């Protein structure tokens, strides 16, 4: 059983062939796909899709990309939905900090910290988004004594940063980045980390694999990411498969 721990299958670019993709995933033994939240306006669509398709599970959160339209009511709505679906929400996410976007940095920090507080209150893990922000994310996680763990999505960073996240209770998200030979630092880091810390993800429709640049990414490509991970690891195929699935189950509540 393969689990895609991070896939935006609720995005409109999948509206015309979502059922076909899910059928193909089933044939490839991709039995579970986690859809992280990105913005308040999408949350109900995520929930509705997960009711329709048993393969799909959801997290809810406010992605930094969309915070230019942030309103405090979004956090009120988040807590309302957490109460309503408390046995179905896997995590708070996708949340985090991104230094490459035109969104006020202090606003990003404020909303990230507020969502961490909500995650602590509801005893939920988080799905972390990062871009040039590891130092600040780690600082805030330590300062807030956040202890629910979760997943560092699409990890790219040093072995020291990865180990710090692992010490804080997080798993490391392994995606299409490792299919690129030029991603030498990330590939070396993933090769050295304990197998017990790794989870697979596609981030579809984003993060296309090597050879598929410019194309829509898809959860069906999780198999290729898995094969790339095998090429970096010394364990057997069965050991890697079982560990990556178990690690997702360990990361998220209600899965």
N, C-alpha and C positions, 0 to 999 in steps of 0.2 A: 504493500500500500504506500503510495506517494501522497504527500500533502503539500499543496502550494500555500505557504504561510502568508502570502502577500500578493493579491491580484485584484485589480480594480475592474472586475467584471460587470460592475454596475454602470460603467461609463457608456455614453451613447454610441460610441463606435462599435459596440458589441450588440446593439439592439437588433440588428438584422440577422445575426447568425449565432446568438448565444446558446440556443438549444443544441445546435449542431456541434458547437465547441464542447459543451458539457457531455454530449454523447461520445465524442472522440476522447475526451479525458477519461471517461469511464472505461473505454476499451484499452486505454494505456495504464489502467489501475491507479489513476489519479482520483482518489475517492473523496477527498475533501479539499475545498478551496476557501481560504479566508479572505473576506472582502473588508479592508480597512475603511473607516470613514474619512472623508476629506472636507466636507462642508455641510452645514446644517440642511441646506436645500436638497441634499442627496440622501439623507439618512432614511427617510421613509421608503425610497426606492430600494435601498439595500435590504431593509427589513422585509419588504414585499417579495423581493427575489428569493430571499432565504426561506420564506414560507412556501414559495412555489417549487424550489429545487432543493432536495435534501442534501446534495453535495455541498451547498453553499452555507457558510457561517459568517457572522459579521462582528466587526468592532465598530465603535463610534468615536469620532473625534474631529477636531478642527486642525486641518493641515495648514502650516504657515503660508503656503502659496496663496491661500484664499482669504487671508486676514484683512485685506483692504476693505472687504465688505463685512467685517466683524461687527456684531452688535451683542451687548451683554445678554440679551434675550436668548442668544444661541446657547449659552451655558445653562440657563434656566431650562431650556428645551432638552438639553443633554441629560440633565438630572431627571427630568420627567420620564424620558425614554429609558433611562437606566432602571428606574423604579418599575416601569411597565414591563420591561423585558429582562428582568434581573437574572433569570435562569438561562438566558440565550446570548447575552452580550459576552463576547470572549475577552475584550480588552478595551482600554481607552486608546484610540489611535486612528489615524496616524498623526502623531503630534511631534513637535520638535522645533528646531531652529535651523534657518537657512540663510547664510550670509551672501548668497548670490542673487537674491531677489529684491525687488523694489517694494519691500514691506518694512515699515518702521521696526527697528531692532528691539526697542524697548517694548513695543506692543507684542512682538513675538515672544519675548521673555515673559511678559505679564500673562499672556494667554496660556503659554506652556506651563507656567507655575500653577495657574488656576486649574488646569486640567490634571496636573499631578495631584493637587489637593483633592479633586473629585475622585481620582483613582484610589487614593489612600482611603477616602471615606467609604467607598464601595468595595474595597479590598480587591481591586482589579489590577492586572498587569498593564503595561503600556507598550505601544509600538512606536519606536523612536525614528524620526526622520532627522537626517543630519546632512549638512554640506558646509565644510570648513567651520564646524561648530563643536567638535568633540570636547574641547577644553571647557567651554561654557556649559554644555550639557552635563558633563561629569561633575563640574563644580556645583550645579544646581541640584543634581541628584543626591550628591553628598550633603549639601547644605540643608536640603529638605528631609534628609534621612529616609528617602524613598526606598522601600524594601519589598515591593511587590514584583519586581523584576519585569520581564517581558522580552521583547526582541528588538535588537538594533537592526533596523531595516537596511538592506543593501549596503552592508558594511564595507567601507574602504578606509583604511587607516593603518596604523602601526600595530605590531604585535603587542606592544605595551598598552596601547589604548584598548585593544580587544580584551586583554587580560583584566584591565581595570573594570570594563563593563561586566565581564564574567564574574569577577569578585563582587560586583554589585547585584548579582542575581540575574543577569541578562544572557540570552542566547544571541548568537551572531547570524544574521541573515545572509545567505549565500545565493546570489543571483547570477544573471547573465554576464556580469563583469568578469567572472573567472574564465569565460570562454575566449577572452582576448589575451593573446600571448603578451601584449605590451603591458598588461596589468600585473606586472611582475611583483610589485610589493604586496598587493592584495592576494595574489595566488600563493606567494610564500607564506603569508600570514595564515591563510586558510589551511595550508598544508601542515602547519605547526600546531594549530590549536587543538585542544582535546575534542575528540569526536562528540563527546557529550554536550558540546556547546553550540553545535551547528544545526541550523534549520534551512530548508530549501525554499526558494521563492522565485517568482518571475517578475513581479511588478508590472505585469501586462496591464495596459497596452504600451507601457514605457520600457526602458532598458532593453532594447533589442539585442539579441545574441550576435556573436561574431558571424559575419556572412549574411546577416539579416538586417543590416543597418538601413534605416529609412522605411522599414516595414512595421506594421502593427505587431507588437509582441503578443503572445498568446500563452495561456496556461498549458497548452499541449506541449510547449517547448520545455516544460519542467524536466522531461526525460533527458533532454540534451544537457541541461545544467547538471543533472545527477551524474551523467556520464563524464562530464568535465571534472566534477568533484572526485569521482572515482580515480581519475588519472593523477590527482594530486595526493591521494591518500594511500596508505599501506594496508589498510584493512580490506577485508573481502567485500564483495558487492552486497552480500546479505547483511553483513555487520553495519555497513554505511546506511543501507536502506532502513533497517530496523531502528538504528540510532536516530536518524534524522526525523523519522515519524514520531518516535517516542519523545524526542526533544520538543516537538511542537505541542504534543499532548501535555507535556510537563509545563510548557510556557503559558498556556491559556486555560482559564477556568471555563467550565461549561462545554468543553469540546468533546 
